[in-house]
Amino acid sequence: MGGVCCCLGGRESGSDPILDAEARARAAEAAQRRQEQYENSAAGRAAKRAAEKAERERRAPPVRGGEGLATRWD
């Protein structure tokens, strides 16, 4: 009926491990290129700036007092 066992997830039982490794390597290279393109895009740069700003705010020392304790001298 096609030579594919249902327990192999649709893969043929005689698949070549070398070809599988080459396919995984090509897919990883393509993913790396997509990631680099995203990082160089405006959206990627904006996301990076936002993440860096959030990290700086997280690491900033806590503010003592608060806006409710501010004194105004008019």
Predicted model as a PDB file, atoms N, CA, C, CB and O in Angstrom, pLDDT in the B-factor column:
MODEL        1                                                                  
ATOM      1  N   MET A   1       0.799  -1.205   0.000  1.00 48.00           N  
ATOM      2  CA  MET A   1       0.000   0.000   0.000  1.00 48.00           C  
ATOM      3  C   MET A   1       0.833   1.257   0.000  1.00 48.00           C  
ATOM      4  CB  MET A   1      -0.904   0.005   1.170  1.00 48.00           C  
ATOM      5  O   MET A   1       0.231   2.317   0.167  1.00 48.00           O  
ATOM      6  N   GLY A   2       2.027   1.274  -0.152  1.00 55.00           N  
ATOM      7  CA  GLY A   2       2.818   2.481  -0.166  1.00 55.00           C  
ATOM      8  C   GLY A   2       4.106   2.298   0.593  1.00 55.00           C  
ATOM      9  O   GLY A   2       5.027   3.101   0.444  1.00 55.00           O  
ATOM     10  N   GLY A   3       4.197   1.279   1.391  1.00 60.00           N  
ATOM     11  CA  GLY A   3       5.428   0.988   2.097  1.00 60.00           C  
ATOM     12  C   GLY A   3       5.723   1.912   3.257  1.00 60.00           C  
ATOM     13  O   GLY A   3       6.875   1.998   3.682  1.00 60.00           O  
ATOM     14  N   VAL A   4       4.738   2.602   3.783  1.00 55.00           N  
ATOM     15  CA  VAL A   4       4.963   3.519   4.902  1.00 55.00           C  
ATOM     16  C   VAL A   4       4.220   2.998   6.117  1.00 55.00           C  
ATOM     17  CB  VAL A   4       4.503   4.964   4.552  1.00 55.00           C  
ATOM     18  O   VAL A   4       3.014   2.757   6.060  1.00 55.00           O  
ATOM     19  N   CYS A   5       4.921   2.830   7.186  1.00 56.00           N  
ATOM     20  CA  CYS A   5       4.324   2.352   8.424  1.00 56.00           C  
ATOM     21  C   CYS A   5       3.733   3.536   9.187  1.00 56.00           C  
ATOM     22  CB  CYS A   5       5.371   1.601   9.291  1.00 56.00           C  
ATOM     23  O   CYS A   5       4.340   4.606   9.229  1.00 56.00           O  
ATOM     24  N   CYS A   6       2.585   3.362   9.776  1.00 59.00           N  
ATOM     25  CA  CYS A   6       1.936   4.447  10.500  1.00 59.00           C  
ATOM     26  C   CYS A   6       2.728   4.869  11.740  1.00 59.00           C  
ATOM     27  CB  CYS A   6       0.533   4.032  10.902  1.00 59.00           C  
ATOM     28  O   CYS A   6       2.589   6.001  12.202  1.00 59.00           O  
ATOM     29  N   CYS A   7       3.548   3.982  12.278  1.00 60.00           N  
ATOM     30  CA  CYS A   7       4.277   4.318  13.494  1.00 60.00           C  
ATOM     31  C   CYS A   7       5.518   5.163  13.218  1.00 60.00           C  
ATOM     32  CB  CYS A   7       4.674   3.057  14.217  1.00 60.00           C  
ATOM     33  O   CYS A   7       6.170   5.614  14.159  1.00 60.00           O  
ATOM     34  N   LEU A   8       5.854   5.384  11.964  1.00 56.00           N  
ATOM     35  CA  LEU A   8       7.035   6.180  11.634  1.00 56.00           C  
ATOM     36  C   LEU A   8       6.663   7.627  11.309  1.00 56.00           C  
ATOM     37  CB  LEU A   8       7.779   5.555  10.454  1.00 56.00           C  
ATOM     38  O   LEU A   8       7.520   8.395  10.870  1.00 56.00           O  
ATOM     39  N   GLY A   9       5.440   8.000  11.510  1.00 57.00           N  
ATOM     40  CA  GLY A   9       5.037   9.367  11.276  1.00 57.00           C  
ATOM     41  C   GLY A   9       5.036   9.748   9.799  1.00 57.00           C  
ATOM     42  O   GLY A   9       5.289  10.904   9.462  1.00 57.00           O  
ATOM     43  N   GLY A  10       4.759   8.807   8.927  1.00 54.00           N  
ATOM     44  CA  GLY A  10       4.692   9.102   7.517  1.00 54.00           C  
ATOM     45  C   GLY A  10       6.020   9.001   6.799  1.00 54.00           C  
ATOM     46  O   GLY A  10       6.069   9.193   5.584  1.00 54.00           O  
ATOM     47  N   ARG A  11       7.092   8.708   7.502  1.00 56.00           N  
ATOM     48  CA  ARG A  11       8.411   8.571   6.868  1.00 56.00           C  
ATOM     49  C   ARG A  11       8.594   7.152   6.392  1.00 56.00           C  
ATOM     50  CB  ARG A  11       9.547   8.963   7.842  1.00 56.00           C  
ATOM     51  O   ARG A  11       8.079   6.205   6.987  1.00 56.00           O  
ATOM     52  N   GLU A  12       9.324   7.020   5.327  1.00 58.00           N  
ATOM     53  CA  GLU A  12       9.625   5.681   4.843  1.00 58.00           C  
ATOM     54  C   GLU A  12      10.647   5.039   5.768  1.00 58.00           C  
ATOM     55  CB  GLU A  12      10.145   5.718   3.383  1.00 58.00           C  
ATOM     56  O   GLU A  12      11.496   5.724   6.339  1.00 58.00           O  
ATOM     57  N   SER A  13      10.564   3.739   5.911  1.00 58.00           N  
ATOM     58  CA  SER A  13      11.459   3.048   6.831  1.00 58.00           C  
ATOM     59  C   SER A  13      12.895   3.029   6.319  1.00 58.00           C  
ATOM     60  CB  SER A  13      10.975   1.630   7.062  1.00 58.00           C  
ATOM     61  O   SER A  13      13.815   2.812   7.108  1.00 58.00           O  
ATOM     62  N   GLY A  14      13.116   3.248   5.025  1.00 68.00           N  
ATOM     63  CA  GLY A  14      14.456   3.186   4.474  1.00 68.00           C  
ATOM     64  C   GLY A  14      15.067   4.555   4.246  1.00 68.00           C  
ATOM     65  O   GLY A  14      15.896   4.692   3.347  1.00 68.00           O  
ATOM     66  N   SER A  15      14.703   5.576   5.011  1.00 80.00           N  
ATOM     67  CA  SER A  15      15.249   6.912   4.790  1.00 80.00           C  
ATOM     68  C   SER A  15      16.735   6.924   5.124  1.00 80.00           C  
ATOM     69  CB  SER A  15      14.494   7.962   5.636  1.00 80.00           C  
ATOM     70  O   SER A  15      17.193   6.221   6.024  1.00 80.00           O  
ATOM     71  N   ASP A  16      17.464   7.724   4.392  1.00 89.00           N  
ATOM     72  CA  ASP A  16      18.917   7.785   4.514  1.00 89.00           C  
ATOM     73  C   ASP A  16      19.296   8.770   5.621  1.00 89.00           C  
ATOM     74  CB  ASP A  16      19.569   8.196   3.164  1.00 89.00           C  
ATOM     75  O   ASP A  16      18.932   9.942   5.524  1.00 89.00           O  
ATOM     76  N   PRO A  17      20.002   8.354   6.658  1.00 88.00           N  
ATOM     77  CA  PRO A  17      20.365   9.262   7.751  1.00 88.00           C  
ATOM     78  C   PRO A  17      21.283  10.393   7.288  1.00 88.00           C  
ATOM     79  CB  PRO A  17      21.041   8.483   8.870  1.00 88.00           C  
ATOM     80  O   PRO A  17      21.249  11.482   7.861  1.00 88.00           O  
ATOM     81  N   ILE A  18      22.098  10.155   6.270  1.00 88.00           N  
ATOM     82  CA  ILE A  18      22.971  11.217   5.762  1.00 88.00           C  
ATOM     83  C   ILE A  18      22.135  12.306   5.094  1.00 88.00           C  
ATOM     84  CB  ILE A  18      24.009  10.644   4.764  1.00 88.00           C  
ATOM     85  O   ILE A  18      22.374  13.496   5.301  1.00 88.00           O  
ATOM     86  N   LEU A  19      21.155  11.892   4.292  1.00 91.00           N  
ATOM     87  CA  LEU A  19      20.282  12.882   3.649  1.00 91.00           C  
ATOM     88  C   LEU A  19      19.468  13.624   4.690  1.00 91.00           C  
ATOM     89  CB  LEU A  19      19.346  12.207   2.629  1.00 91.00           C  
ATOM     90  O   LEU A  19      19.244  14.827   4.557  1.00 91.00           O  
ATOM     91  N   ASP A  20      19.021  12.921   5.733  1.00 94.00           N  
ATOM     92  CA  ASP A  20      18.280  13.578   6.806  1.00 94.00           C  
ATOM     93  C   ASP A  20      19.152  14.625   7.494  1.00 94.00           C  
ATOM     94  CB  ASP A  20      17.779  12.543   7.830  1.00 94.00           C  
ATOM     95  O   ASP A  20      18.679  15.721   7.792  1.00 94.00           O  
ATOM     96  N   ALA A  21      20.402  14.306   7.745  1.00 93.00           N  
ATOM     97  CA  ALA A  21      21.309  15.250   8.398  1.00 93.00           C  
ATOM     98  C   ALA A  21      21.565  16.449   7.498  1.00 93.00           C  
ATOM     99  CB  ALA A  21      22.638  14.565   8.762  1.00 93.00           C  
ATOM    100  O   ALA A  21      21.636  17.582   7.975  1.00 93.00           O  
ATOM    101  N   GLU A  22      21.705  16.204   6.186  1.00 94.00           N  
ATOM    102  CA  GLU A  22      21.915  17.314   5.253  1.00 94.00           C  
ATOM    103  C   GLU A  22      20.687  18.216   5.204  1.00 94.00           C  
ATOM    104  CB  GLU A  22      22.240  16.784   3.845  1.00 94.00           C  
ATOM    105  O   GLU A  22      20.813  19.439   5.149  1.00 94.00           O  
ATOM    106  N   ALA A  23      19.515  17.623   5.224  1.00 95.00           N  
ATOM    107  CA  ALA A  23      18.280  18.402   5.216  1.00 95.00           C  
ATOM    108  C   ALA A  23      18.168  19.242   6.485  1.00 95.00           C  
ATOM    109  CB  ALA A  23      17.059  17.477   5.081  1.00 95.00           C  
ATOM    110  O   ALA A  23      17.768  20.404   6.427  1.00 95.00           O  
ATOM    111  N   ARG A  24      18.522  18.659   7.634  1.00 96.00           N  
ATOM    112  CA  ARG A  24      18.493  19.428   8.890  1.00 96.00           C  
ATOM    113  C   ARG A  24      19.499  20.572   8.847  1.00 96.00           C  
ATOM    114  CB  ARG A  24      18.790  18.511  10.098  1.00 96.00           C  
ATOM    115  O   ARG A  24      19.216  21.666   9.334  1.00 96.00           O  
ATOM    116  N   ALA A  25      20.674  20.324   8.267  1.00 96.00           N  
ATOM    117  CA  ALA A  25      21.697  21.367   8.171  1.00 96.00           C  
ATOM    118  C   ALA A  25      21.210  22.510   7.271  1.00 96.00           C  
ATOM    119  CB  ALA A  25      23.023  20.778   7.626  1.00 96.00           C  
ATOM    120  O   ALA A  25      21.393  23.681   7.603  1.00 96.00           O  
ATOM    121  N   ARG A  26      20.591  22.170   6.136  1.00 97.00           N  
ATOM    122  CA  ARG A  26      20.059  23.217   5.248  1.00 97.00           C  
ATOM    123  C   ARG A  26      18.961  24.007   5.940  1.00 97.00           C  
ATOM    124  CB  ARG A  26      19.519  22.602   3.944  1.00 97.00           C  
ATOM    125  O   ARG A  26      18.891  25.228   5.805  1.00 97.00           O  
ATOM    126  N   ALA A  27      18.109  23.319   6.677  1.00 97.00           N  
ATOM    127  CA  ALA A  27      17.027  24.004   7.391  1.00 97.00           C  
ATOM    128  C   ALA A  27      17.595  24.929   8.462  1.00 97.00           C  
ATOM    129  CB  ALA A  27      16.062  22.982   8.027  1.00 97.00           C  
ATOM    130  O   ALA A  27      17.084  26.031   8.659  1.00 97.00           O  
ATOM    131  N   ALA A  28      18.641  24.496   9.153  1.00 97.00           N  
ATOM    132  CA  ALA A  28      19.258  25.345  10.185  1.00 97.00           C  
ATOM    133  C   ALA A  28      19.899  26.572   9.561  1.00 97.00           C  
ATOM    134  CB  ALA A  28      20.311  24.554  10.985  1.00 97.00           C  
ATOM    135  O   ALA A  28      19.808  27.668  10.115  1.00 97.00           O  
ATOM    136  N   GLU A  29      20.549  26.401   8.408  1.00 97.00           N  
ATOM    137  CA  GLU A  29      21.151  27.553   7.726  1.00 97.00           C  
ATOM    138  C   GLU A  29      20.083  28.534   7.270  1.00 97.00           C  
ATOM    139  CB  GLU A  29      21.987  27.091   6.524  1.00 97.00           C  
ATOM    140  O   GLU A  29      20.258  29.746   7.393  1.00 97.00           O  
ATOM    141  N   ALA A  30      18.982  28.022   6.746  1.00 97.00           N  
ATOM    142  CA  ALA A  30      17.888  28.894   6.311  1.00 97.00           C  
ATOM    143  C   ALA A  30      17.290  29.643   7.499  1.00 97.00           C  
ATOM    144  CB  ALA A  30      16.795  28.074   5.595  1.00 97.00           C  
ATOM    145  O   ALA A  30      16.973  30.828   7.393  1.00 97.00           O  
ATOM    146  N   ALA A  31      17.137  28.957   8.621  1.00 97.00           N  
ATOM    147  CA  ALA A  31      16.602  29.616   9.826  1.00 97.00           C  
ATOM    148  C   ALA A  31      17.552  30.703  10.305  1.00 97.00           C  
ATOM    149  CB  ALA A  31      16.364  28.586  10.955  1.00 97.00           C  
ATOM    150  O   ALA A  31      17.108  31.769  10.733  1.00 97.00           O  
ATOM    151  N   GLN A  32      18.852  30.446  10.236  1.00 97.00           N  
ATOM    152  CA  GLN A  32      19.844  31.448  10.635  1.00 97.00           C  
ATOM    153  C   GLN A  32      19.754  32.674   9.733  1.00 97.00           C  
ATOM    154  CB  GLN A  32      21.268  30.854  10.589  1.00 97.00           C  
ATOM    155  O   GLN A  32      19.813  33.805  10.214  1.00 97.00           O  
ATOM    156  N   ARG A  33      19.611  32.453   8.422  1.00 96.00           N  
ATOM    157  CA  ARG A  33      19.486  33.584   7.496  1.00 96.00           C  
ATOM    158  C   ARG A  33      18.227  34.388   7.786  1.00 96.00           C  
ATOM    159  CB  ARG A  33      19.469  33.090   6.041  1.00 96.00           C  
ATOM    160  O   ARG A  33      18.259  35.619   7.771  1.00 96.00           O  
ATOM    161  N   ARG A  34      17.114  33.700   8.052  1.00 95.00           N  
ATOM    162  CA  ARG A  34      15.872  34.420   8.374  1.00 95.00           C  
ATOM    163  C   ARG A  34      16.033  35.237   9.649  1.00 95.00           C  
ATOM    164  CB  ARG A  34      14.698  33.434   8.526  1.00 95.00           C  
ATOM    165  O   ARG A  34      15.555  36.369   9.723  1.00 95.00           O  
ATOM    166  N   GLN A  35      16.699  34.676  10.651  1.00 92.00           N  
ATOM    167  CA  GLN A  35      16.921  35.389  11.909  1.00 92.00           C  
ATOM    168  C   GLN A  35      17.774  36.629  11.668  1.00 92.00           C  
ATOM    169  CB  GLN A  35      17.596  34.468  12.949  1.00 92.00           C  
ATOM    170  O   GLN A  35      17.472  37.696  12.201  1.00 92.00           O  
ATOM    171  N   GLU A  36      18.829  36.504  10.876  1.00 93.00           N  
ATOM    172  CA  GLU A  36      19.694  37.649  10.585  1.00 93.00           C  
ATOM    173  C   GLU A  36      18.942  38.722   9.816  1.00 93.00           C  
ATOM    174  CB  GLU A  36      20.924  37.204   9.793  1.00 93.00           C  
ATOM    175  O   GLU A  36      19.120  39.910  10.082  1.00 93.00           O  
ATOM    176  N   GLN A  37      18.099  38.319   8.859  1.00 93.00           N  
ATOM    177  CA  GLN A  37      17.310  39.287   8.108  1.00 93.00           C  
ATOM    178  C   GLN A  37      16.346  40.017   9.029  1.00 93.00           C  
ATOM    179  CB  GLN A  37      16.544  38.596   6.975  1.00 93.00           C  
ATOM    180  O   GLN A  37      16.162  41.228   8.903  1.00 93.00           O  
ATOM    181  N   TYR A  38      15.729  39.288   9.955  1.00 90.00           N  
ATOM    182  CA  TYR A  38      14.807  39.919  10.903  1.00 90.00           C  
ATOM    183  C   TYR A  38      15.540  40.916  11.789  1.00 90.00           C  
ATOM    184  CB  TYR A  38      14.111  38.856  11.767  1.00 90.00           C  
ATOM    185  O   TYR A  38      15.056  42.024  12.017  1.00 90.00           O  
ATOM    186  N   GLU A  39      16.712  40.520  12.290  1.00 87.00           N  
ATOM    187  CA  GLU A  39      17.467  41.398  13.174  1.00 87.00           C  
ATOM    188  C   GLU A  39      17.905  42.666  12.454  1.00 87.00           C  
ATOM    189  CB  GLU A  39      18.681  40.668  13.731  1.00 87.00           C  
ATOM    190  O   GLU A  39      18.059  43.711  13.087  1.00 87.00           O  
ATOM    191  N   ASN A  40      18.108  42.593  11.150  1.00 89.00           N  
ATOM    192  CA  ASN A  40      18.512  43.764  10.382  1.00 89.00           C  
ATOM    193  C   ASN A  40      17.324  44.597   9.913  1.00 89.00           C  
ATOM    194  CB  ASN A  40      19.332  43.337   9.192  1.00 89.00           C  
ATOM    195  O   ASN A  40      17.508  45.705   9.409  1.00 89.00           O  
ATOM    196  N   SER A  41      16.119  44.082  10.072  1.00 93.00           N  
ATOM    197  CA  SER A  41      14.931  44.820   9.654  1.00 93.00           C  
ATOM    198  C   SER A  41      14.566  45.855  10.722  1.00 93.00           C  
ATOM    199  CB  SER A  41      13.743  43.852   9.399  1.00 93.00           C  
ATOM    200  O   SER A  41      15.037  45.789  11.857  1.00 93.00           O  
ATOM    201  N   ALA A  42      13.730  46.797  10.340  1.00 92.00           N  
ATOM    202  CA  ALA A  42      13.296  47.836  11.280  1.00 92.00           C  
ATOM    203  C   ALA A  42      12.560  47.218  12.463  1.00 92.00           C  
ATOM    204  CB  ALA A  42      12.392  48.864  10.572  1.00 92.00           C  
ATOM    205  O   ALA A  42      12.767  47.635  13.603  1.00 92.00           O  
ATOM    206  N   ALA A  43      11.714  46.242  12.212  1.00 91.00           N  
ATOM    207  CA  ALA A  43      10.969  45.597  13.299  1.00 91.00           C  
ATOM    208  C   ALA A  43      11.924  44.883  14.245  1.00 91.00           C  
ATOM    209  CB  ALA A  43       9.933  44.601  12.735  1.00 91.00           C  
ATOM    210  O   ALA A  43      11.743  44.919  15.462  1.00 91.00           O  
ATOM    211  N   GLY A  44      12.927  44.244  13.692  1.00 90.00           N  
ATOM    212  CA  GLY A  44      13.902  43.539  14.526  1.00 90.00           C  
ATOM    213  C   GLY A  44      14.703  44.496  15.388  1.00 90.00           C  
ATOM    214  O   GLY A  44      14.949  44.230  16.564  1.00 90.00           O  
ATOM    215  N   ARG A  45      15.111  45.621  14.794  1.00 91.00           N  
ATOM    216  CA  ARG A  45      15.868  46.607  15.568  1.00 91.00           C  
ATOM    217  C   ARG A  45      15.003  47.214  16.665  1.00 91.00           C  
ATOM    218  CB  ARG A  45      16.409  47.713  14.650  1.00 91.00           C  
ATOM    219  O   ARG A  45      15.482  47.449  17.775  1.00 91.00           O  
ATOM    220  N   ALA A  46      13.733  47.468  16.363  1.00 93.00           N  
ATOM    221  CA  ALA A  46      12.824  48.025  17.371  1.00 93.00           C  
ATOM    222  C   ALA A  46      12.616  47.032  18.513  1.00 93.00           C  
ATOM    223  CB  ALA A  46      11.466  48.395  16.731  1.00 93.00           C  
ATOM    224  O   ALA A  46      12.595  47.420  19.681  1.00 93.00           O  
ATOM    225  N   ALA A  47      12.464  45.768  18.179  1.00 93.00           N  
ATOM    226  CA  ALA A  47      12.279  44.742  19.212  1.00 93.00           C  
ATOM    227  C   ALA A  47      13.523  44.640  20.084  1.00 93.00           C  
ATOM    228  CB  ALA A  47      11.962  43.371  18.571  1.00 93.00           C  
ATOM    229  O   ALA A  47      13.422  44.474  21.300  1.00 93.00           O  
ATOM    230  N   LYS A  48      14.679  44.738  19.473  1.00 91.00           N  
ATOM    231  CA  LYS A  48      15.930  44.669  20.236  1.00 91.00           C  
ATOM    232  C   LYS A  48      16.046  45.869  21.172  1.00 91.00           C  
ATOM    233  CB  LYS A  48      17.151  44.611  19.284  1.00 91.00           C  
ATOM    234  O   LYS A  48      16.427  45.713  22.331  1.00 91.00           O  
ATOM    235  N   ARG A  49      15.719  47.067  20.679  1.00 95.00           N  
ATOM    236  CA  ARG A  49      15.769  48.261  21.541  1.00 95.00           C  
ATOM    237  C   ARG A  49      14.789  48.135  22.702  1.00 95.00           C  
ATOM    238  CB  ARG A  49      15.455  49.534  20.723  1.00 95.00           C  
ATOM    239  O   ARG A  49      15.117  48.495  23.833  1.00 95.00           O  
ATOM    240  N   ALA A  50      13.596  47.628  22.433  1.00 95.00           N  
ATOM    241  CA  ALA A  50      12.602  47.463  23.489  1.00 95.00           C  
ATOM    242  C   ALA A  50      13.073  46.463  24.537  1.00 95.00           C  
ATOM    243  CB  ALA A  50      11.268  47.012  22.898  1.00 95.00           C  
ATOM    244  O   ALA A  50      12.885  46.679  25.734  1.00 95.00           O  
ATOM    245  N   ALA A  51      13.679  45.381  24.093  1.00 95.00           N  
ATOM    246  CA  ALA A  51      14.181  44.376  25.037  1.00 95.00           C  
ATOM    247  C   ALA A  51      15.325  44.951  25.871  1.00 95.00           C  
ATOM    248  CB  ALA A  51      14.654  43.108  24.283  1.00 95.00           C  
ATOM    249  O   ALA A  51      15.407  44.695  27.072  1.00 95.00           O  
ATOM    250  N   GLU A  52      16.208  45.730  25.237  1.00 95.00           N  
ATOM    251  CA  GLU A  52      17.316  46.344  25.982  1.00 95.00           C  
ATOM    252  C   GLU A  52      16.799  47.364  26.995  1.00 95.00           C  
ATOM    253  CB  GLU A  52      18.305  47.020  25.014  1.00 95.00           C  
ATOM    254  O   GLU A  52      17.320  47.453  28.107  1.00 95.00           O  
ATOM    255  N   LYS A  53      15.775  48.133  26.616  1.00 95.00           N  
ATOM    256  CA  LYS A  53      15.198  49.119  27.533  1.00 95.00           C  
ATOM    257  C   LYS A  53      14.554  48.410  28.733  1.00 95.00           C  
ATOM    258  CB  LYS A  53      14.150  50.002  26.797  1.00 95.00           C  
ATOM    259  O   LYS A  53      14.715  48.838  29.876  1.00 95.00           O  
ATOM    260  N   ALA A  54      13.836  47.339  28.463  1.00 94.00           N  
ATOM    261  CA  ALA A  54      13.205  46.591  29.552  1.00 94.00           C  
ATOM    262  C   ALA A  54      14.261  46.015  30.491  1.00 94.00           C  
ATOM    263  CB  ALA A  54      12.318  45.462  28.990  1.00 94.00           C  
ATOM    264  O   ALA A  54      14.073  46.004  31.708  1.00 94.00           O  
ATOM    265  N   GLU A  55      15.359  45.542  29.934  1.00 94.00           N  
ATOM    266  CA  GLU A  55      16.441  44.986  30.760  1.00 94.00           C  
ATOM    267  C   GLU A  55      17.076  46.085  31.612  1.00 94.00           C  
ATOM    268  CB  GLU A  55      17.517  44.308  29.870  1.00 94.00           C  
ATOM    269  O   GLU A  55      17.363  45.862  32.788  1.00 94.00           O  
ATOM    270  N   ARG A  56      17.298  47.256  31.040  1.00 91.00           N  
ATOM    271  CA  ARG A  56      17.868  48.372  31.819  1.00 91.00           C  
ATOM    272  C   ARG A  56      16.935  48.773  32.952  1.00 91.00           C  
ATOM    273  CB  ARG A  56      18.141  49.588  30.909  1.00 91.00           C  
ATOM    274  O   ARG A  56      17.379  49.014  34.075  1.00 91.00           O  
ATOM    275  N   GLU A  57      15.643  48.844  32.654  1.00 89.00           N  
ATOM    276  CA  GLU A  57      14.676  49.216  33.688  1.00 89.00           C  
ATOM    277  C   GLU A  57      14.613  48.154  34.788  1.00 89.00           C  
ATOM    278  CB  GLU A  57      13.281  49.420  33.069  1.00 89.00           C  
ATOM    279  O   GLU A  57      14.452  48.478  35.964  1.00 89.00           O  
ATOM    280  N   ARG A  58      14.739  46.909  34.402  1.00 89.00           N  
ATOM    281  CA  ARG A  58      14.695  45.829  35.388  1.00 89.00           C  
ATOM    282  C   ARG A  58      15.908  45.888  36.307  1.00 89.00           C  
ATOM    283  CB  ARG A  58      14.627  44.464  34.689  1.00 89.00           C  
ATOM    284  O   ARG A  58      15.804  45.589  37.497  1.00 89.00           O  
ATOM    285  N   ARG A  59      17.049  46.270  35.763  1.00 89.00           N  
ATOM    286  CA  ARG A  59      18.281  46.320  36.548  1.00 89.00           C  
ATOM    287  C   ARG A  59      18.471  47.633  37.297  1.00 89.00           C  
ATOM    288  CB  ARG A  59      19.457  46.089  35.653  1.00 89.00           C  
ATOM    289  O   ARG A  59      19.360  47.728  38.142  1.00 89.00           O  
ATOM    290  N   ALA A  60      17.669  48.635  37.012  1.00 82.00           N  
ATOM    291  CA  ALA A  60      17.815  49.941  37.647  1.00 82.00           C  
ATOM    292  C   ALA A  60      17.523  49.829  39.145  1.00 82.00           C  
ATOM    293  CB  ALA A  60      16.875  50.981  36.986  1.00 82.00           C  
ATOM    294  O   ALA A  60      16.676  49.035  39.556  1.00 82.00           O  
ATOM    295  N   PRO A  61      18.216  50.613  39.947  1.00 78.00           N  
ATOM    296  CA  PRO A  61      17.929  50.579  41.385  1.00 78.00           C  
ATOM    297  C   PRO A  61      16.505  51.068  41.654  1.00 78.00           C  
ATOM    298  CB  PRO A  61      18.951  51.443  42.166  1.00 78.00           C  
ATOM    299  O   PRO A  61      15.993  51.911  40.919  1.00 78.00           O  
ATOM    300  N   PRO A  62      15.875  50.555  42.682  1.00 72.00           N  
ATOM    301  CA  PRO A  62      14.502  50.970  42.970  1.00 72.00           C  
ATOM    302  C   PRO A  62      14.449  52.446  43.357  1.00 72.00           C  
ATOM    303  CB  PRO A  62      13.904  50.106  44.093  1.00 72.00           C  
ATOM    304  O   PRO A  62      15.372  52.980  43.974  1.00 72.00           O  
ATOM    305  N   VAL A  63      13.365  53.079  42.987  1.00 66.00           N  
ATOM    306  CA  VAL A  63      13.155  54.486  43.316  1.00 66.00           C  
ATOM    307  C   VAL A  63      12.572  54.551  44.720  1.00 66.00           C  
ATOM    308  CB  VAL A  63      12.212  55.191  42.273  1.00 66.00           C  
ATOM    309  O   VAL A  63      11.556  53.919  45.010  1.00 66.00           O  
ATOM    310  N   ARG A  64      13.215  55.313  45.582  1.00 67.00           N  
ATOM    311  CA  ARG A  64      12.706  55.459  46.950  1.00 67.00           C  
ATOM    312  C   ARG A  64      11.637  56.540  46.958  1.00 67.00           C  
ATOM    313  CB  ARG A  64      13.855  55.808  47.952  1.00 67.00           C  
ATOM    314  O   ARG A  64      11.747  57.553  46.268  1.00 67.00           O  
ATOM    315  N   GLY A  65      10.637  56.311  47.728  1.00 60.00           N  
ATOM    316  CA  GLY A  65       9.526  57.252  47.751  1.00 60.00           C  
ATOM    317  C   GLY A  65       8.595  56.927  46.607  1.00 60.00           C  
ATOM    318  O   GLY A  65       8.422  55.762  46.249  1.00 60.00           O  
ATOM    319  N   GLY A  66       8.026  57.899  46.062  1.00 56.00           N  
ATOM    320  CA  GLY A  66       7.123  57.683  44.936  1.00 56.00           C  
ATOM    321  C   GLY A  66       6.534  59.011  44.541  1.00 56.00           C  
ATOM    322  O   GLY A  66       6.826  60.041  45.149  1.00 56.00           O  
ATOM    323  N   GLU A  67       5.719  58.987  43.537  1.00 59.00           N  
ATOM    324  CA  GLU A  67       5.131  60.229  43.082  1.00 59.00           C  
ATOM    325  C   GLU A  67       4.198  60.808  44.127  1.00 59.00           C  
ATOM    326  CB  GLU A  67       4.392  60.016  41.782  1.00 59.00           C  
ATOM    327  O   GLU A  67       4.025  62.025  44.190  1.00 59.00           O  
ATOM    328  N   GLY A  68       3.597  59.968  44.941  1.00 56.00           N  
ATOM    329  CA  GLY A  68       2.686  60.454  45.967  1.00 56.00           C  
ATOM    330  C   GLY A  68       3.406  61.200  47.083  1.00 56.00           C  
ATOM    331  O   GLY A  68       2.769  61.954  47.818  1.00 56.00           O  
ATOM    332  N   LEU A  69       4.720  61.010  47.230  1.00 55.00           N  
ATOM    333  CA  LEU A  69       5.475  61.664  48.286  1.00 55.00           C  
ATOM    334  C   LEU A  69       6.243  62.876  47.809  1.00 55.00           C  
ATOM    335  CB  LEU A  69       6.416  60.697  48.902  1.00 55.00           C  
ATOM    336  O   LEU A  69       6.944  63.516  48.592  1.00 55.00           O  
ATOM    337  N   ALA A  70       6.119  63.196  46.535  1.00 55.00           N  
ATOM    338  CA  ALA A  70       6.850  64.342  45.990  1.00 55.00           C  
ATOM    339  C   ALA A  70       6.308  65.642  46.585  1.00 55.00           C  
ATOM    340  CB  ALA A  70       6.748  64.371  44.444  1.00 55.00           C  
ATOM    341  O   ALA A  70       5.104  65.783  46.797  1.00 55.00           O  
ATOM    342  N   THR A  71       7.191  66.569  46.847  1.00 57.00           N  
ATOM    343  CA  THR A  71       6.801  67.860  47.390  1.00 57.00           C  
ATOM    344  C   THR A  71       6.908  68.900  46.317  1.00 57.00           C  
ATOM    345  CB  THR A  71       7.659  68.241  48.597  1.00 57.00           C  
ATOM    346  O   THR A  71       7.922  68.981  45.624  1.00 57.00           O  
ATOM    347  N   ARG A  72       5.887  69.689  46.169  1.00 55.00           N  
ATOM    348  CA  ARG A  72       5.919  70.759  45.163  1.00 55.00           C  
ATOM    349  C   ARG A  72       6.112  72.088  45.884  1.00 55.00           C  
ATOM    350  CB  ARG A  72       4.604  70.774  44.299  1.00 55.00           C  
ATOM    351  O   ARG A  72       5.450  72.356  46.887  1.00 55.00           O  
ATOM    352  N   TRP A  73       6.982  72.888  45.394  1.00 57.00           N  
ATOM    353  CA  TRP A  73       7.204  74.231  45.927  1.00 57.00           C  
ATOM    354  C   TRP A  73       6.806  75.223  44.865  1.00 57.00           C  
ATOM    355  CB  TRP A  73       8.685  74.445  46.365  1.00 57.00           C  
ATOM    356  O   TRP A  73       7.574  75.486  43.939  1.00 57.00           O  
ATOM    357  N   ASP A  74       5.625  75.774  44.985  1.00 54.00           N  
ATOM    358  CA  ASP A  74       5.139  76.743  43.990  1.00 54.00           C  
ATOM    359  C   ASP A  74       5.456  78.148  44.404  1.00 54.00           C  
ATOM    360  CB  ASP A  74       3.643  76.601  43.777  1.00 54.00           C  
ATOM    361  O   ASP A  74       5.122  79.093  43.689  1.00 54.00           O  
TER     362      ASP A  74                                                      
ENDMDL                                                                          
END                                                                             
